Amino acid sequence: MNTYLTSYFPLFSISFFSLSFAIRIQSSIIDVFKRLGMYEGLLEFFSETGIRLALLLFFCVFIFMALSALKLIADTLNGLSLLFFSIDSKGESLIKTRKGSLIYFCGSILSLFGVYSYALLIGIFVVTTLVYFVYFVNSASSSLSFSGIVFYIFFQVLTWAVMITGFILLCIKLYNAIIGSLPI
């Protein structure tokens, strides 16, 4: 497969995943607006298409930025892991693993069919990520010793676990601060 063709797959993957999640979130937000009685008020100022399009574009851009940041972090962690644990100093491991972007591309196309369920969307994203991780480790294993593979996996899992836990704790702290500041 042409390397230059696969270099566009991350952009398409992030775009399709963003669109899938944005469609699902937009539908949920509109349902919340309808239940709260705000939707009719919005229709006095904006058309239904305008409201839907504005929400879709907002969430699409927001999720695109979040997924792009996650890709940047993942690429940095992969490079750092290979720097620490690989015997390959020329970067041939990274070139071999580039074709793995096809995995995310296929997963992002599948996510377009799961826009009616948060569980399905998150499941597709998680399974796609795990399949890519296995592919990456398998492709890079030729330049890793057995202990290098173990430390590579441990480094990845530990780093992501710390970042996700820190993010969740930050969200909980922010939520508690907002709830605590409300005059109830």
Backbone hydrogen bonds, N-H to C=O, Kabsch-Sander energy under -0.5 kcal/mol:
donor,donor_aa,acceptor,acceptor_aa,energy
6,T,2,N,-1.8
7,S,3,T,-0.9
8,Y,5,L,-1.3
9,F,6,T,-0.8
12,F,8,Y,-2.1
13,S,9,F,-3.2
14,I,10,P,-2.7
15,S,11,L,-2.2
16,F,12,F,-2.8
17,F,13,S,-2.7
18,S,14,I,-2.4
19,L,15,S,-2.4
20,S,16,F,-2.5
21,F,17,F,-2.6
22,A,18,S,-2.6
23,I,19,L,-2.4
24,R,20,S,-1.9
25,I,21,F,-2.7
26,Q,22,A,-2.7
27,S,23,I,-2.0
28,S,24,R,-1.9
29,I,25,I,-2.8
30,I,26,Q,-2.3
31,D,27,S,-2.1
32,V,28,S,-2.2
33,F,29,I,-2.7
34,K,30,I,-2.3
35,R,31,D,-2.3
36,L,32,V,-2.2
37,G,33,F,-0.7
37,G,34,K,-0.6
38,M,33,F,-2.0
39,Y,33,F,-1.4
41,G,37,G,-0.5
42,L,38,M,-2.1
43,L,39,Y,-2.0
44,E,40,E,-0.7
44,E,41,G,-0.7
45,F,41,G,-0.5
45,F,42,L,-1.1
46,F,42,L,-2.8
51,I,47,S,-2.4
52,R,48,E,-2.4
53,L,49,T,-2.8
54,A,50,G,-2.5
55,L,51,I,-2.5
56,L,52,R,-2.5
57,L,53,L,-2.8
58,F,54,A,-2.5
59,F,55,L,-2.6
60,C,56,L,-2.4
61,V,57,L,-2.5
62,F,58,F,-2.4
63,I,59,F,-2.7
64,F,60,C,-2.3
65,M,61,V,-2.3
66,A,62,F,-2.0
67,L,63,I,-3.0
68,S,64,F,-2.3
69,A,65,M,-2.1
70,L,66,A,-2.2
71,K,67,L,-2.3
72,L,68,S,-2.3
73,I,69,A,-2.4
74,A,70,L,-2.8
75,D,71,K,-2.9
76,T,72,L,-2.1
77,L,73,I,-2.8
78,N,74,A,-2.7
79,G,75,D,-2.5
80,L,76,T,-2.7
81,S,77,L,-2.8
82,L,78,N,-2.4
83,L,79,G,-2.1
84,F,80,L,-2.2
85,F,81,S,-2.6
86,S,82,L,-2.1
87,I,143,S,-2.8
89,S,87,I,-0.6
95,I,91,G,-1.5
96,K,92,E,-2.2
97,T,93,S,-1.8
98,R,94,L,-0.6
98,R,95,I,-0.7
99,K,96,K,-0.6
100,G,97,T,-1.7
101,S,98,R,-1.7
102,L,99,K,-1.7
103,I,100,G,-1.5
104,Y,100,G,-0.9
105,F,101,S,-2.0
106,C,102,L,-2.5
107,G,103,I,-2.3
108,S,104,Y,-2.5
109,I,105,F,-1.8
110,L,106,C,-2.2
111,S,107,G,-1.8
112,L,108,S,-0.8
112,L,109,I,-0.7
113,F,110,L,-1.5
114,G,111,S,-1.2
115,V,112,L,-0.5
117,S,114,G,-1.5
121,L,117,S,-2.2
122,I,118,Y,-2.9
123,G,119,A,-2.5
124,I,120,L,-2.7
125,F,121,L,-2.3
126,V,122,I,-2.8
127,V,123,G,-2.8
128,T,124,I,-2.5
129,T,125,F,-2.2
130,L,126,V,-2.6
131,V,127,V,-2.7
132,Y,128,T,-2.4
133,F,129,T,-2.4
134,V,130,L,-2.4
135,Y,131,V,-2.5
136,F,132,Y,-3.2
137,V,133,F,-2.6
138,N,134,V,-2.5
139,S,135,Y,-2.9
140,A,136,F,-2.6
141,S,137,V,-0.9
142,S,139,S,-0.6
143,S,140,A,-1.6
144,L,141,S,-1.2
145,S,85,F,-0.5
149,I,145,S,-2.5
150,V,146,F,-2.2
151,F,147,S,-2.7
152,Y,148,G,-2.4
153,I,149,I,-2.6
154,F,150,V,-2.6
155,F,151,F,-2.9
156,Q,152,Y,-2.4
157,V,153,I,-2.8
158,L,154,F,-2.7
159,T,155,F,-2.5
160,W,156,Q,-2.6
161,A,157,V,-2.4
162,V,158,L,-2.4
163,M,159,T,-2.3
164,I,160,W,-2.8
165,T,161,A,-2.5
166,G,162,V,-2.5
167,F,163,M,-2.1
168,I,164,I,-2.5
169,L,165,T,-2.7
170,L,166,G,-2.1
171,C,167,F,-2.3
172,I,168,I,-2.4
173,K,169,L,-2.5
174,L,170,L,-2.5
175,Y,171,C,-2.7
176,N,172,I,-2.7
177,A,173,K,-2.1
178,I,174,L,-2.3
179,I,175,Y,-2.8
180,G,176,N,-2.5
181,S,177,A,-1.3
182,L,178,I,-0.7
182,L,179,I,-0.8
184,I,182,L,-1.9
